[in-house]
Amino acid sequence: MASKRSRRHEADSFTCIHCGQYVDARSYGTRHRNHCPYCLWSRHVDESPGDRRSACGAKMQPIGIETKDDGEWSIIHRCTGCGVIKVNRIAGDDRELALLQLVLKPLSNPPFPLDHLPV
């Protein structure tokens, strides 16, 4: 059954579901704008890349960065509604500080206690 919420075309500009910034779909380095360049959040709209068929529509939280052997970066998103994890290439206008904060997050809040490590 199709979702009743309106679907935006992948080439349309949009307002970020998380920070409220206007996001222009035209950007250096991407043909398919799928996340906000300011806060890096997205919306769960795809089942498969570019299909805009997901009925979920929840916020997609940026949780990490993936790097390929060729140096290309991608943002790892987790859906706050259904928990699905998706990987999206960064875009040419993504804020460098937001990307670096995402990269450094595990170092500032490690998943294990640091006080037990040998000095």
Secondary structure in CASP SS format (residue, H / E / C, confidence):
PFRMAT SS
TARGET T0000
AUTHOR 0000-0000-0000
METHOD secondary structure of the structure
MODEL  1
M C 1.00
A C 1.00
S C 1.00
K C 1.00
R C 1.00
S C 1.00
R C 1.00
R C 1.00
H C 1.00
E C 1.00
A C 1.00
D C 1.00
S C 1.00
F E 1.00
T E 1.00
C C 1.00
I C 1.00
H C 1.00
C C 1.00
G C 1.00
Q C 1.00
Y E 1.00
V E 1.00
D C 1.00
A C 1.00
R C 1.00
S E 1.00
Y C 1.00
G C 1.00
T E 1.00
R C 1.00
H C 1.00
R C 1.00
N C 1.00
H E 1.00
C C 1.00
P C 1.00
Y C 1.00
C C 1.00
L C 1.00
W C 1.00
S E 1.00
R E 1.00
H C 1.00
V C 1.00
D C 1.00
E C 1.00
S C 1.00
P C 1.00
G C 1.00
D C 1.00
R C 1.00
R C 1.00
S C 1.00
A C 1.00
C C 1.00
G C 1.00
A C 1.00
K E 1.00
M E 1.00
Q E 1.00
P E 1.00
I E 1.00
G E 1.00
I E 1.00
E E 1.00
T E 1.00
K C 1.00
D C 1.00
D C 1.00
G C 1.00
E C 1.00
W E 1.00
S E 1.00
I E 1.00
I E 1.00
H E 1.00
R E 1.00
C E 1.00
T C 1.00
G C 1.00
C C 1.00
G C 1.00
V C 1.00
I E 1.00
K E 1.00
V E 1.00
N E 1.00
R E 1.00
I C 1.00
A C 1.00
G C 1.00
D C 1.00
D C 1.00
R C 1.00
E H 1.00
L H 1.00
A H 1.00
L H 1.00
L H 1.00
Q H 1.00
L H 1.00
V H 1.00
L H 1.00
K H 1.00
P H 1.00
L H 1.00
S H 1.00
N C 1.00
P C 1.00
P C 1.00
F C 1.00
P C 1.00
L H 1.00
D H 1.00
H H 1.00
L C 1.00
P C 1.00
V C 1.00
END
